[in-house]
Amino acid sequence: MWRNIFNNLRSGGRCVGITSNPDMLFSVFPSGPRYGLTIIELARPAVGTARARVEPHTSQPIAFEAYTRARALYEKTAHAAGLCHLRWLPAKARMTLTLITRIS
């Protein structure tokens, strides 16, 4: 993922990403029939990570597992791909913004 972003940014270009905030995911995200899906927390395998079962309310039953990764993993892999200045910006809603810059 990071390598694709790196390859498509000009030198000094920026990328803004949005990812789930695992600290808030289960406490504020609306769940249930009114919202079209149910989210069930399954585990917190490590600090800053979460695993959940997502069940969309559709005519055909379907479910899948979703994961949030630790911030350190995003930072390490972004830097390895040639991106720098990764910053986590708090958002007022349920998301966390990520800003990164391509290394020349």
C-alpha positions in Angstrom: 0.0 0.0 0.0 2.7 2.5 1.0 4.8 1.7 -2.0 1.9 2.5 -4.3 1.4 5.8 -2.6 5.1 6.6 -2.8 5.1 5.7 -6.6 2.2 8.1 -7.3 3.3 11.1 -5.3 5.7 13.7 -6.7 8.7 14.5 -4.6 7.5 16.5 -1.5 3.9 15.5 -2.3 1.5 14.7 0.5 -1.1 12.0 1.2 -3.9 12.3 3.7 -5.3 9.0 4.9 -8.3 8.1 7.1 -8.3 5.1 9.3 -10.4 3.8 12.2 -9.4 4.9 15.7 -9.2 1.6 17.6 -9.5 3.5 20.9 -13.0 4.7 20.0 -14.2 2.1 17.5 -16.6 0.2 19.7 -17.7 2.9 22.0 -19.0 5.5 19.4 -19.5 3.7 16.1 -23.3 3.2 15.6 -24.3 -0.5 15.3 -27.5 -2.3 14.7 -30.4 -2.6 12.2 -31.0 1.2 12.1 -27.4 1.7 10.8 -27.3 -1.3 8.4 -24.7 -3.3 10.1 -23.7 -4.9 13.4 -20.1 -4.7 14.7 -19.1 -7.2 17.4 -15.7 -6.7 19.1 -13.9 -10.0 19.1 -10.5 -9.2 20.5 -7.8 -6.6 21.3 -4.8 -8.7 20.4 -2.3 -5.9 21.2 -2.4 -2.3 22.4 -3.8 -0.1 19.7 -5.3 -3.0 17.7 -8.7 -4.5 17.4 -10.5 -7.4 15.7 -14.2 -7.3 15.0 -16.9 -9.2 13.2 -18.9 -7.1 10.8 -22.4 -8.3 9.9 -24.1 -6.1 7.2 -27.9 -6.3 7.3 -28.5 -7.5 3.8 -31.0 -9.8 2.2 -28.3 -12.5 1.8 -26.5 -13.2 5.1 -22.8 -12.2 5.1 -20.2 -11.5 7.7 -16.5 -10.8 7.7 -13.7 -9.9 10.2 -12.1 -6.5 10.2 -8.8 -5.5 11.8 -7.2 -2.3 13.0 -3.5 -2.1 13.1 -1.2 -0.5 15.6 0.0 3.0 14.8 3.6 1.8 15.1 3.0 -0.6 12.2 1.7 2.2 10.0 4.7 4.3 10.9 7.3 1.6 10.3 5.9 0.4 7.0 5.4 3.9 5.7 9.0 4.8 6.4 10.3 1.6 4.9 8.4 2.6 1.6 10.1 6.0 1.5 7.5 8.1 3.2 8.3 10.4 6.1 6.7 12.9 8.5 3.8 10.6 9.3 1.6 12.5 11.8 -1.6 11.4 13.5 -4.1 14.2 13.6 -7.1 13.8 16.0 -10.5 14.2 14.3 -13.7 15.3 16.0 -15.6 12.3 14.7 -14.7 8.6 14.8 -11.7 8.7 12.5 -8.0 9.5 12.8 -6.3 11.4 10.0 -2.8 10.4 8.8 -0.6 12.9 6.9 2.6 11.6 5.2 5.1 13.2 2.9 7.2 11.5 0.2 11.0 11.5 0.8 12.7 12.9 -2.3 
